[in-house]
């Protein structure tokens, strides 16, 4: 297959990235550098580095090439030292697309094929939308063909050879089902829930504190008495509130205004972003686990954040956020229903095992290094606040109450379940996290006991799943007998792997 060069706009994007990275040093050396000697030559050094980077970007475009056949990507790179790399489609874990404002103006996009291994992802920073769709479709066709081949092997004794060939070469078309698309009412409600509007007052205060850099205060002090007029102050406060609400709404709308969650029999698709669009797709069998997080505000409002654990790095560039999370303003019940629709093989159980009561006493009596350090520091330092000496023992008691309260909440929220093929744990004090994974998705486990745990017949277990970085989930102080059962349960993982 004929080698292709990357899109010419790669040079433009690389040059802009170089200039953006050096713009602040350039401003400093050109406008704020008044020193003589070597300092005066800094500007020429930075300009030289930028020029070399631009030349390197142009040469890189002339030398780097790629091909994509029916089975793999073939990447060729190197200006002086040539190298080639082959990435089979079967290694692709998920696909992330991103289209920023400049991409949209040029009718281009970026796409990243994550392998989930130690190797680098196959990353196309600039492509036409047609070429990106073609490459994505190639990876999916390979998956469909493999699934058809496996299905043919299973049914080989029942089907005739001609039917098997037909089934292999013409995979059935899959229909995408839209599970969720937020309405205007839901976006407005999400803007209040996200508390994005609270960002404006701190930014305004920060601007006022640095106001003298841009304006002369002496010219404005004559207008300060107007602030004592109640209706002027009221108008100002209303204006700040309105601006804060509008900013909060805009932040949510531009991120989730075009949000769409859908799936077919093989893949899950997430699309988000209004001005800067991002899209994420992952094979259902590549999902390593599900994580449901509830920060304290979400828990009070009955909301939950759902994250799909994947082996790939999901941020396609420095400008984008990871988008492997579902809509973060679902109610807990709605989130669980959504998981059941998209991934019916993952069963979230509400009835879970709790830790024994002796664990609470064991945790409350553990010494706290933080409390001890703060208490000793306050005893010898005796700081003052607003001219009054702080009573060290009061601070020490309050801190101890907070630490013990945190430990109690952590104990109260901790639970676990070791079912037939699933491992489910819930941990956290102020922010709770429920993690669900399948036995065949766990690559390693660990069982530990310290001397005190051994005396109390307790243990700590740990599950390890493929992710970037590798995901570790610990469950502390469960009964030692349960830890032993967990170890025996995991040893049966070979049966699950053989069935795949």
C-alpha positions in Angstrom: 0.0 0.0 0.0 1.3 3.5 -0.9 2.7 5.5 1.9 1.0 8.7 2.8 2.3 12.0 4.2 0.5 13.6 7.1 -1.8 16.5 6.4 0.2 19.7 5.6 -1.6 21.6 8.4 0.6 19.5 10.8 3.4 22.1 10.1 1.1 24.9 11.0 -0.1 23.3 14.3 3.5 22.4 15.2 4.7 26.0 14.5 1.9 27.4 16.6 2.6 25.0 19.5 6.3 26.1 19.4 5.4 29.8 19.4 2.9 29.3 22.2 5.5 27.5 24.3 8.0 30.4 23.9 5.8 33.4 23.8 6.2 34.3 27.5 10.1 34.1 27.4 10.0 36.2 24.3 7.9 38.9 26.0 10.2 38.9 29.0 13.5 39.2 27.0 12.1 41.8 24.6 10.1 44.1 27.0 11.4 43.5 30.5 15.1 42.7 29.9 17.1 45.9 30.4 20.4 44.2 31.3 23.6 44.5 29.3 26.1 41.7 28.4 24.9 38.2 28.0 21.3 39.1 28.9 21.0 41.1 25.7 21.7 38.1 23.6 18.9 36.0 25.2 16.4 37.2 22.7 18.6 36.0 19.8 19.0 32.6 21.5 15.3 32.2 22.0 14.6 33.3 18.4 17.2 30.8 17.2 15.6 27.9 19.2 12.2 28.8 17.7 13.6 28.9 14.2 15.3 25.5 14.6 12.0 24.1 15.9 10.1 25.5 12.9 12.7 24.0 10.5 12.5 20.7 12.4 8.7 20.7 12.1 8.9 21.2 8.3 11.5 18.5 7.8 9.4 16.2 10.0 6.5 16.6 7.7 8.6 15.7 4.7 10.0 12.5 6.3 7.2 11.1 8.4 4.7 8.9 6.6 2.1 6.3 7.4 0.0 3.5 5.8 -3.1 1.7 7.1 -3.9 -1.7 5.5 -6.6 -4.2 6.5 -4.8 -5.4 9.7 -2.5 -2.7 11.1 -1.1 0.8 11.1 2.4 1.2 9.7 4.3 4.3 10.9 7.5 5.6 9.4 9.5 8.4 11.1 12.9 10.0 11.5 14.8 12.8 9.8 18.3 11.3 10.0 17.7 8.0 11.8 14.8 6.2 10.1 12.4 4.0 12.1 9.2 2.1 11.4 6.5 0.8 13.7 3.6 -1.6 13.1 0.5 -1.5 15.4 -2.1 -4.2 14.7 -5.7 -3.1 15.0 -6.5 -5.8 17.5 -4.3 -3.9 20.1 -6.5 -0.8 19.8 -8.3 -0.3 23.2 -10.2 2.9 22.5 -10.4 5.8 20.1 -10.4 9.5 21.0 -11.2 12.3 18.6 -10.8 16.0 19.3 -11.7 19.0 17.2 -10.7 22.4 18.6 -11.6 25.8 17.2 -8.7 25.9 14.8 -9.5 22.4 13.6 -13.1 23.5 12.9 -12.0 26.6 11.0 -9.9 24.4 8.7 -12.4 21.5 8.7 -9.9 19.1 10.2 -9.8 17.0 13.4 -7.4 15.0 15.5 -7.6 11.3 16.4 -5.8 9.1 18.8 -5.8 5.3 18.8 -4.8 4.1 22.3 -3.1 0.7 22.5 -3.2 0.4 26.3 0.3 -1.1 26.3 3.6 0.5 27.1 3.9 1.5 23.5 2.9 5.0 22.4 -0.5 5.5 21.0 -1.1 6.0 17.3 -1.6 9.8 17.3 -2.7 11.9 14.4 -2.8 15.5 15.4 -4.2 16.8 12.2 -6.4 14.9 9.7 -9.3 15.5 7.4 -12.5 14.3 8.9 -13.0 11.9 6.1 -9.5 10.3 6.6 -10.1 10.1 10.4 -13.4 8.3 9.8 -11.7 5.9 7.3 -9.0 5.0 9.8 -11.5 4.5 12.6 -13.6 2.3 10.5 -10.6 0.2 9.5 -10.0 -0.7 13.2 -13.7 -1.5 13.7 -14.0 -3.7 10.6 -11.0 -5.7 11.9 -12.8 -6.2 15.2 -16.0 -7.3 13.5 -14.2 -9.7 11.3 -12.5 -11.3 14.3 -15.8 -11.6 16.1 -17.3 -13.2 13.0 -14.4 -15.7 12.8 -14.9 -16.6 16.5 -18.6 -17.0 16.0 -17.9 -19.2 12.9 -15.6 -21.4 14.9 -18.2 -21.9 17.6 -21.0 -22.7 15.2 -18.7 -24.6 12.8 -20.4 -27.9 13.6 -23.8 -26.6 12.9 -23.3 -24.4 9.9 -22.2 -25.3 6.4 -19.0 -23.9 5.1 -20.6 -21.5 2.7 -22.8 -19.9 5.4 -19.8 -19.6 7.6 -17.8 -17.7 4.9 -20.8 -15.5 4.2 -21.1 -14.6 7.9 -17.4 -13.9 8.1 -17.2 -11.6 5.2 -20.4 -9.7 5.7 -20.8 -8.8 9.4 -24.3 -7.6 10.4 -24.8 -3.8 10.6 -25.1 -2.5 14.1 -27.5 0.2 15.1 -26.5 2.9 17.6 -28.8 3.5 20.4 -28.8 7.0 22.0 -29.0 6.5 25.8 -28.8 10.1 26.9 -28.7 13.7 25.5 -29.2 16.5 28.0 -32.1 18.9 27.6 -31.8 22.7 28.2 -33.5 22.3 31.6 -30.9 19.6 32.6 -28.0 21.9 31.5 -29.3 24.8 33.5 -29.7 22.5 36.6 -26.2 21.1 36.0 -24.7 24.7 35.9 -25.9 25.3 39.4 -24.9 21.9 40.6 -21.3 22.3 39.2 -20.9 25.6 41.2 -18.9 27.0 38.3 -20.5 30.4 39.0 -18.4 30.6 42.2 -15.3 31.1 40.1 -16.2 34.7 39.2 -16.0 36.4 42.7 -12.4 35.1 43.4 -11.3 36.2 40.0 -12.8 39.6 40.5 -11.2 40.0 43.9 -7.8 39.0 42.4 -8.3 41.5 39.6 -9.1 44.3 42.1 -6.0 43.5 44.2 -3.9 44.0 41.1 -5.9 46.9 39.8 -3.1 49.4 40.3 -1.0 47.6 37.6 -3.5 48.7 34.9 -5.0 51.9 36.3 -4.1 54.7 38.6 -6.1 54.4 41.8 -5.7 58.1 42.5 -8.0 58.9 39.6 -10.7 56.6 40.8 -10.8 57.3 44.5 -13.1 60.2 43.9 -15.8 57.8 42.9 -15.5 55.5 46.0 -18.1 57.5 48.1 -20.7 56.4 45.5 -20.4 52.8 46.9 -22.1 54.1 50.1 -25.3 54.7 48.1 -27.3 51.5 48.8 -28.9 51.3 45.3 -25.6 51.6 43.5 -24.1 48.8 45.8 -27.2 46.7 45.1 -26.9 47.1 41.4 -23.2 46.2 41.6 -24.0 43.0 43.6 -26.8 42.0 41.3 -24.4 42.6 38.3 -21.8 40.3 39.9 -24.4 37.6 40.6 -25.8 37.7 37.0 -22.3 37.6 35.5 -21.4 34.7 37.8 -24.5 32.7 36.8 -23.9 33.4 33.1 -20.3 32.3 33.3 -21.3 29.2 35.2 -23.9 28.3 32.6 -21.5 29.0 29.7 -18.9 26.7 31.2 -21.4 23.8 31.5 -23.1 24.5 28.1 -19.8 24.7 26.1 -18.7 21.4 27.7 -21.9 19.4 27.7 -24.1 21.3 25.2 -23.4 18.8 22.5 -23.2 15.8 24.8 -24.4 12.5 23.6 -24.1 9.0 25.0 -24.8 6.1 22.8 -23.8 2.5 22.1 -24.2 -0.5 19.8 -23.6 -4.2 20.4 -19.8 -3.7 20.4 -18.9 -0.1 21.2 -19.7 2.7 23.6 -19.6 6.2 22.2 -19.3 9.5 24.1 -19.4 12.9 22.4 -19.1 16.2 24.2 -18.1 19.8 23.7 -19.8 22.7 21.9 -17.0 24.9 20.5 -14.2 22.4 21.0 -15.6 18.9 20.3 -14.3 15.6 21.7 -15.5 12.1 21.0 -14.5 8.8 22.7 -15.3 5.2 21.7 -14.4 2.0 23.4 -15.2 -1.7 22.8 -17.4 -3.0 25.6 -15.1 -5.9 26.2 -12.2 -3.5 26.7 -13.8 -1.8 29.7 -11.8 -2.9 32.7 -14.2 -1.7 35.4 -16.7 0.9 36.5 -16.1 3.6 39.0 -19.0 5.6 40.6 -17.8 8.6 42.6 -19.8 10.8 44.8 -18.2 13.9 46.3 -19.9 15.3 49.3 -22.0 17.8 47.3 -23.1 15.2 44.9 -24.0 12.9 47.7 -26.1 15.5 49.3 -27.9 16.1 46.0 -28.2 12.4 45.2 -25.9 12.7 42.1 -23.0 10.5 40.9 -20.1 10.6 38.5 -19.6 7.4 36.4 -16.2 6.6 34.9 -15.3 3.8 32.5 -11.9 2.3 33.5 -9.8 1.9 30.3 -6.3 0.8 29.6 -5.6 3.8 27.4 -4.7 7.4 28.1 -7.8 9.4 27.1 -6.5 12.9 26.8 -5.7 13.4 23.1 -3.7 16.6 23.7 -2.5 19.0 26.3 -5.7 21.1 25.8 -8.3 18.4 26.3 -9.6 16.6 29.4 -10.3 13.0 29.7 -13.7 12.1 28.4 -14.1 8.5 29.6 -16.7 9.7 32.2 -20.4 9.6 31.6 -22.5 12.8 32.2 -21.4 13.8 35.7 -24.8 15.1 36.8 -26.9 11.9 36.7 -28.8 11.0 39.8 -27.4 7.9 41.5 -30.4 5.8 40.4 -30.2 7.1 36.8 -26.5 6.4 36.7 -27.0 2.8 37.7 -29.8 2.4 35.2 -27.5 3.8 32.5 -24.8 1.3 33.3 -27.3 -1.6 33.2 -28.3 -0.4 29.7 -24.8 0.1 28.3 -23.0 -2.7 30.0 -25.5 -5.3 31.1 -22.7 -7.7 32.0 -21.7 -5.5 34.9 -24.1 -6.1 37.8 -24.1 -3.5 40.6 -25.3 -5.0 43.8 -26.9 -2.9 46.5 -26.5 -5.5 49.3 -22.8 -5.5 50.3 -20.8 -6.8 53.3 -19.8 -4.3 56.0 -16.7 -4.4 58.1 -16.8 -5.8 61.6 -17.4 -3.4 64.6 -14.0 -4.1 66.1 -12.5 -2.5 63.0 -14.0 0.9 64.1 -12.3 0.7 67.5 -9.1 -0.5 65.9 -9.1 2.6 63.5 -10.1 5.1 66.2 -7.3 4.1 68.5 -4.6 4.3 65.8 -2.1 7.1 66.5 -2.3 10.1 64.2 1.0 11.6 63.1 -0.8 14.7 61.8 -2.5 15.3 65.2 0.7 14.7 67.1 2.8 17.0 64.9 0.3 19.8 65.0 -0.1 19.5 68.8 3.6 19.6 69.5 4.1 22.5 67.1 1.3 24.6 68.7 2.5 23.8 72.2 6.0 25.3 71.6 5.1 28.0 69.0 2.0 29.5 70.6 0.9 31.5 67.5 -1.4 34.6 67.7 -4.4 35.4 65.6 -5.6 39.1 65.5 -3.6 39.8 68.6 -4.9 36.9 70.6 -2.9 33.9 71.6 -4.4 30.7 70.2 -5.2 28.1 72.9 -3.2 25.2 71.6 -5.2 22.6 73.5 -8.5 23.8 72.0 -7.0 23.5 68.5 -5.6 20.0 69.4 -9.0 18.8 70.6 -10.8 20.1 67.5 -8.3 18.6 65.2 -8.6 15.2 67.0 -12.4 15.3 66.7 -12.1 16.0 63.0 -9.6 13.2 62.4 -11.7 10.7 64.4 -14.8 11.8 62.6 -13.1 11.3 59.3 -12.1 7.8 60.4 -15.7 7.0 61.5 -17.1 8.1 58.1 -14.6 6.0 56.3 -15.6 3.0 58.3 -19.3 3.7 57.8 -19.0 4.0 54.0 -16.7 1.0 53.5 -18.3 -2.2 52.2 -17.4 -5.0 49.8 -18.8 -7.9 47.8 -17.1 -10.9 46.3 -19.7 -12.5 44.1 -19.5 -15.2 41.4 -17.5 -13.3 38.8 -17.5 -9.7 40.2 -15.5 -7.8 42.8 -17.2 -4.7 44.2 -15.8 -2.3 46.9 -17.0 1.0 48.3 -14.6 3.3 50.2 -14.2 6.9 51.2 -15.2 9.3 53.9 -16.2 12.7 52.4 -16.0 11.4 48.8 -17.2 7.9 48.3 -16.0 5.6 45.4 -17.8 2.5 44.3 -15.6 0.3 42.1 -16.9 -2.7 40.2 -14.8 -5.1 38.1 -14.9 -8.6 36.7 -12.6 -11.3 37.8 -11.1 -11.8 34.4 -10.3 -8.1 34.2 -8.1 -8.2 37.3 -4.4 -8.8 36.4 -3.1 -9.2 39.9 -4.2 -9.3 43.6 -2.4 -8.9 46.9 -3.1 -9.9 50.5 -1.3 -8.2 53.4 -1.3 -8.3 57.2 0.6 -6.2 59.7 1.2 -7.7 63.2 -1.8 -5.9 64.7 -4.1 -7.1 62.0 -2.8 -10.6 62.4 -3.6 -10.4 66.1 -7.1 -9.1 65.3 -7.6 -11.6 62.5 -7.9 -8.9 59.9 -6.2 -8.3 56.5 -5.9 -5.9 53.6 -6.6 -7.0 50.1 -5.7 -5.2 46.8 -6.9 -5.6 43.3 -4.9 -4.4 40.3 -6.5 -3.6 36.9 -5.1 -2.5 33.6 -5.2 1.3 33.2 -2.9 4.3 32.6 -1.6 4.4 35.2 -2.2 0.9 36.6 -5.3 1.1 38.9 -4.9 -0.2 42.5 -7.9 -0.5 44.8 -7.3 -1.4 48.4 -9.7 -2.7 51.0 -8.4 -2.5 54.5 -9.3 -4.4 57.6 -11.7 -7.0 56.3 -11.8 -10.4 58.1 -8.8 -12.6 57.4 -11.2 -15.4 56.4 -12.7 -13.2 53.7 -9.2 -12.3 52.4 -8.4 -16.0 52.1 -11.7 -16.5 50.3 -10.8 -13.6 48.0 -7.5 -15.3 47.2 -9.2 -18.7 46.4 -11.8 -16.9 44.3 -9.2 -15.1 42.2 -7.4 -18.4 41.5 -10.5 -19.5 39.6 -9.8 -16.7 37.1 -8.2 -19.1 34.7 -11.7 -20.6 34.1 -13.0 -17.3 33.0 -10.1 -16.6 30.7 -10.4 -20.0 29.0 -14.1 -19.3 28.2 -13.2 -16.0 26.4 
